[in-house]
Amino acid sequence: MNPKRFRPKLIHVYLHPKEDQFIREYAERNYLSVSELIRGWIHKVMKREGYEITEPSLPEGKPKKGGT
C-alpha cells in the first residue's frame, strides 16, 4: 500500500437488509454516496468528542490538475 495514500483503511460492516435499504435511500435522498454519509456521521461524532477534523487540500501555489 502506498504510504502517501490519505485513506488506506477499508471497513466492512454487515447490515440487516432493512438497515441497508434505509441507509441507501437516505443517502440518495440527500444526494450523497453511502460512503460520504457514513464519513460525515463519523466526523460529526469525532467533533462532538473533541477531535479536530481537517480535510486534505492542495498546498499553496500548486495548481489543480488540468487547470492553471
MOHU-V114120 format. One record per residue. N is the residue number from 1. SS is DSSP state (@ for helix, = for strand, . for the rest). D_CENTER is the distance of its C-alpha to the mean C-alpha in Angstrom with 2 decimals. Layout:
n->N ss->SS d_center->D_CENTER
n->N ss->SS d_center->D_CENTER
This chain:
n->1 ss->. d_center->19.32
n->2 ss->. d_center->19.06
n->3 ss->. d_center->18.92
n->4 ss->. d_center->17.43
n->5 ss->. d_center->14.24
n->6 ss->. d_center->11.30
n->7 ss->. d_center->9.25
n->8 ss->. d_center->12.31
n->9 ss->. d_center->11.63
n->10 ss->. d_center->11.34
n->11 ss->. d_center->12.01
n->12 ss->. d_center->14.34
n->13 ss->. d_center->14.99
n->14 ss->. d_center->18.24
n->15 ss->. d_center->18.49
n->16 ss->. d_center->21.71
n->17 ss->@ d_center->22.22
n->18 ss->@ d_center->22.25
n->19 ss->@ d_center->18.91
n->20 ss->@ d_center->17.43
n->21 ss->@ d_center->19.31
n->22 ss->@ d_center->18.26
n->23 ss->@ d_center->14.48
n->24 ss->@ d_center->14.88
n->25 ss->@ d_center->17.37
n->26 ss->@ d_center->15.52
n->27 ss->@ d_center->12.44
n->28 ss->@ d_center->15.13
n->29 ss->@ d_center->17.17
n->30 ss->. d_center->14.51
n->31 ss->. d_center->13.73
n->32 ss->. d_center->10.11
n->33 ss->. d_center->9.01
n->34 ss->@ d_center->8.82
n->35 ss->@ d_center->5.51
n->36 ss->@ d_center->4.32
n->37 ss->@ d_center->7.02
n->38 ss->@ d_center->6.56
n->39 ss->@ d_center->3.66
n->40 ss->@ d_center->6.01
n->41 ss->@ d_center->8.80
n->42 ss->@ d_center->8.33
n->43 ss->@ d_center->8.37
n->44 ss->@ d_center->11.27
n->45 ss->@ d_center->13.07
n->46 ss->@ d_center->12.85
n->47 ss->@ d_center->14.28
n->48 ss->@ d_center->16.85
n->49 ss->. d_center->17.82
n->50 ss->. d_center->18.45
n->51 ss->. d_center->15.76
n->52 ss->. d_center->15.11
n->53 ss->. d_center->11.61
n->54 ss->. d_center->11.92
n->55 ss->. d_center->9.81
n->56 ss->. d_center->11.77
n->57 ss->. d_center->14.54
n->58 ss->. d_center->17.65
n->59 ss->. d_center->20.69
n->60 ss->. d_center->23.44
n->61 ss->. d_center->25.76
n->62 ss->. d_center->23.77
n->63 ss->. d_center->23.75
n->64 ss->. d_center->20.92
n->65 ss->. d_center->21.64
n->66 ss->. d_center->24.22
n->67 ss->. d_center->24.92
n->68 ss->. d_center->27.53
